[in-house]
Amino acid sequence: MFHLTQKGKALTGTAGPPEQQWRIDKGAVNTGKATFEVQQPNGPLFKLTLTIVKERLQGEMTGERDGIVPRPRQNRRRESEVSAHRG
């Protein structure tokens, strides 16, 4: 959940579940795109890049802990496995 306030190109507010909101840092809005960071105490730093589409925010979020950004997991079968299942 986000509580956002935009003043010009500056974006401020909070993010997180309703029972625990964290301050937004480095918030900016530029050409329909919002970017900001949220640091959880004793948790990961989340970096968000969101685009405003039909009055909704859509986009990407990455998490970083101790300078390490986990790689997204791929869940795809190799082409040979797909061919074998086609019969």
SULCORWO-V37108 format. One record per backbone hydrogen bond with DSSP energy under -0.5 kcal/mol. CO is the residue of the C=O (numbers start at 1). NH is the residue of the N-H. If there is no record, write none. Layout:
CO/NH + CO/NH
This chain:
1/16 + 3/14 + 5/12 + 7/10 + 9/29 + 10/7 + 12/5 + 13/24 + 14/3 + 15/22 + 17/20 + 22/15 + 23/39 + 25/37 + 27/11 + 28/35 + 30/33 + 32/52 + 33/30 + 34/50 + 35/28 + 36/48 + 37/25 + 38/40 + 38/46 + 40/43 + 44/40 + 44/46 + 45/64 + 46/38 + 47/62 + 48/36 + 49/60 + 50/34 + 51/53 + 51/58 + 53/56 + 56/53 + 56/58 + 58/51 + 60/49 + 62/47 + 63/70 + 64/45 + 65/68 + 67/69 + 68/65 + 68/70 + 78/81 + 78/82 + 79/83 + 80/84 + 81/85 + 82/86 + 83/86 + 83/87
